[in-house]
């Protein structure tokens, strides 16, 4: 798994289970449950790198839809509303994507 050594498998499984139903994803609760809130900056950057599937240096909306699947391959896609909420929270400069600094700020 991409997060070995950074995040607990059990915490990831529990966090994914907690938002299994569409419309129940809460990024703040999810980040806290998997142990990312307040984590060291190098862990946050490593997680960003995994989420940035196309290696563009940004997490775009299409990548956010697959957010949960990066943590657990069988997980559902985020709904359009959940994706937009996460994008709005992370995209502080309004360019339609989340950069590494913006992502790290979400986890403080």
ZIURSUL-V62303 format. One record per residue. N is the residue number from 0. PHI is phi in degrees with one decimal (none if undefined). NEAR is the number of other ideal C-beta (glycine too) atoms within 10 Angstrom. D_LAST is the distance of its C-alpha to the last C-alpha in Angstrom with 1 decimal. Layout:
n:N phi:PHI near:NEAR d_last:D_LAST
n:N phi:PHI near:NEAR d_last:D_LAST
This chain:
n:0 phi:none near:13 d_last:23.9
n:1 phi:-66.0 near:12 d_last:21.4
n:2 phi:-106.4 near:19 d_last:18.7
n:3 phi:-57.9 near:7 d_last:21.1
n:4 phi:86.2 near:7 d_last:19.9
n:5 phi:-106.5 near:18 d_last:16.2
n:6 phi:-129.8 near:20 d_last:16.2
n:7 phi:-76.6 near:13 d_last:18.9
n:8 phi:-57.6 near:12 d_last:21.5
n:9 phi:-65.6 near:9 d_last:22.1
n:10 phi:-64.8 near:16 d_last:18.5
n:11 phi:-63.2 near:21 d_last:18.6
n:12 phi:-59.4 near:14 d_last:22.1
n:13 phi:-65.2 near:12 d_last:21.2
n:14 phi:-66.5 near:24 d_last:18.2
n:15 phi:-67.4 near:20 d_last:20.6
n:16 phi:-61.2 near:11 d_last:23.4
n:17 phi:-64.9 near:14 d_last:21.5
n:18 phi:-123.2 near:20 d_last:21.3
n:19 phi:-65.2 near:12 d_last:24.7
n:20 phi:-77.6 near:8 d_last:26.3
n:21 phi:-54.4 near:12 d_last:25.9
n:22 phi:90.3 near:9 d_last:23.9
n:23 phi:-105.7 near:12 d_last:21.8
n:24 phi:-74.0 near:24 d_last:18.7
n:25 phi:-124.2 near:14 d_last:15.6
n:26 phi:-59.4 near:19 d_last:12.5
n:27 phi:-63.8 near:11 d_last:10.2
n:28 phi:-65.2 near:14 d_last:12.8
n:29 phi:-62.2 near:20 d_last:13.4
n:30 phi:-59.7 near:18 d_last:10.0
n:31 phi:-66.0 near:15 d_last:10.1
n:32 phi:-66.4 near:19 d_last:13.8
n:33 phi:-84.3 near:22 d_last:13.7
n:34 phi:91.1 near:16 d_last:11.4
n:35 phi:-88.6 near:21 d_last:8.6
n:36 phi:-63.0 near:15 d_last:5.8
n:37 phi:74.6 near:10 d_last:4.9
n:38 phi:-72.8 near:18 d_last:7.7
n:39 phi:-58.4 near:9 d_last:9.5
n:40 phi:-57.8 near:11 d_last:9.3
n:41 phi:-63.9 near:9 d_last:12.8
n:42 phi:-65.4 near:17 d_last:12.0
n:43 phi:-63.1 near:23 d_last:9.6
n:44 phi:-66.3 near:13 d_last:12.5
n:45 phi:-62.7 near:17 d_last:15.0
n:46 phi:-65.2 near:23 d_last:13.8
n:47 phi:-56.3 near:21 d_last:13.8
n:48 phi:-60.3 near:14 d_last:17.3
n:49 phi:-67.1 near:13 d_last:18.5
n:50 phi:-71.2 near:18 d_last:17.6
n:51 phi:-81.1 near:20 d_last:19.2
n:52 phi:-58.6 near:13 d_last:22.6
n:53 phi:-91.4 near:10 d_last:24.8
n:54 phi:58.4 near:7 d_last:23.2
n:55 phi:-82.5 near:11 d_last:23.1
n:56 phi:91.8 near:11 d_last:19.8
n:57 phi:-141.7 near:19 d_last:18.5
n:58 phi:-102.2 near:24 d_last:17.8
n:59 phi:-93.9 near:16 d_last:20.6
n:60 phi:-55.8 near:16 d_last:21.6
n:61 phi:-61.2 near:10 d_last:24.0
n:62 phi:-71.4 near:18 d_last:21.4
n:63 phi:-65.7 near:23 d_last:19.1
n:64 phi:-56.3 near:17 d_last:22.2
n:65 phi:-93.6 near:15 d_last:22.3
n:66 phi:-47.2 near:19 d_last:18.7
n:67 phi:-64.1 near:22 d_last:19.7
n:68 phi:-67.5 near:14 d_last:22.7
n:69 phi:-69.3 near:18 d_last:20.6
n:70 phi:-90.0 near:22 d_last:19.5
n:71 phi:-148.9 near:16 d_last:23.0
n:72 phi:-52.8 near:8 d_last:25.9
n:73 phi:-88.3 near:7 d_last:27.8
n:74 phi:-71.0 near:20 d_last:25.0
n:75 phi:-77.8 near:18 d_last:25.7
n:76 phi:-79.3 near:14 d_last:24.6
n:77 phi:-69.6 near:24 d_last:22.3
n:78 phi:-70.5 near:14 d_last:24.5
n:79 phi:-59.1 near:10 d_last:24.8
n:80 phi:-66.4 near:11 d_last:23.1
n:81 phi:-64.2 near:22 d_last:20.1
n:82 phi:-62.2 near:19 d_last:19.9
n:83 phi:-65.1 near:13 d_last:20.2
n:84 phi:-63.3 near:16 d_last:17.5
n:85 phi:-65.4 near:22 d_last:14.9
n:86 phi:-63.1 near:17 d_last:16.4
n:87 phi:-62.3 near:10 d_last:16.3
n:88 phi:-69.2 near:14 d_last:12.6
n:89 phi:-91.8 near:19 d_last:11.8
n:90 phi:-85.7 near:20 d_last:14.9
n:91 phi:-73.9 near:13 d_last:14.3
n:92 phi:-96.1 near:10 d_last:17.6
n:93 phi:72.3 near:7 d_last:19.7
n:94 phi:-90.2 near:10 d_last:21.2
n:95 phi:84.0 near:10 d_last:21.0
n:96 phi:-153.2 near:19 d_last:18.7
n:97 phi:-110.8 near:27 d_last:15.1
n:98 phi:-84.2 near:19 d_last:14.9
n:99 phi:-62.0 near:16 d_last:12.9
n:100 phi:-65.3 near:12 d_last:11.0
n:101 phi:-63.9 near:18 d_last:10.4
n:102 phi:-63.9 near:21 d_last:9.4
n:103 phi:-61.2 near:18 d_last:6.8
n:104 phi:-64.0 near:14 d_last:5.4
n:105 phi:-62.2 near:18 d_last:5.8
n:106 phi:-98.7 near:19 d_last:3.8
n:107 phi:-78.6 near:9 d_last:0.0
